[in-house]
Amino acid sequence: MNLKPFVNDKELWQAFKEEIETRIRMAHRSLEQNKEYGDLRATQGNIQALRSLRQLREKINGGN
C-alpha cells in the first residue's frame, strides 16, 4: 500500500494530525485519572502509538 498520496495531501494530513492531537489530549486526561498500574501502562502505550502515527509523514517521505 502506498501512503505517499495521503501523507502529502496537505488538507487530509492536517485533518489527520488534528485528530491525532485530540486523541493524545484525551489519553493524557485518562492518564491523569487512572489509578491502576495496568491502566496507566496501557494509556502510555496508546500515547506512544499515537505519537508514532504523528511521525508517519516523515517516515514515509524518508526523513529521520
Stockholm file with secondary structure:
# STOCKHOLM 1.0

chainA/1-64         MNLKPFVNDKELWQAFKEEIETRIRMAHRSLEQNKEYGDLRATQGNIQALRSLRQLREKINGGN
#=GR chainA/1-64 SS CCCHHHHTCHHHHHHHHHHHHHHHHHHHHHHHHCCSHHHHHHHHHHHHHHHHHHTHHHHHTTCC
#=GC SS_cons        CCCHHHHTCHHHHHHHHHHHHHHHHHHHHHHHHCCSHHHHHHHHHHHHHHHHHHTHHHHHTTCC
//
